[in-house]
Amino acid sequence: MTVCDTIRANRGIPCDLEGEVKHLKRGQSVFRRKGDVMVQVWKGTIFARMISTIHGAKIVNTGRKGRKTNMEMKKPYAVVQDNKFIKGIDRADQYLIIIQF
């Protein structure tokens, strides 16, 4: 089974990772992997907590530039992929709900 999704802030992440998250600056990320499961926290404007069995902890350029710094924005690959496909997933979930009623 493959998984790639966000984790709510109140659901918790590994304790050792939680300690490192407090010291992250914007654009930085930390991750932990156990077997196939990777948990990654990235700080953009807010914290993005991701869980994935199909992505690594690779950081990629988004092709966009920041407004203030005019530097290329970098994000974890899991975040980029989740943002790319989330609309299709949400729409599929909406159709499932309509069909069930």
WOWOTA-V556098 format. One line per field, one symbol per residue. burial: + if it has 16 or more other C-alpha atoms within 10 Angstrom, else -. A space follows every 50 residues. Layout:
burial->???
//
This chain:
burial->---++++-----+---+---+--+---+++++----++++++++---+++ +++-+++-+-------------+++++++--+------------------ -
//
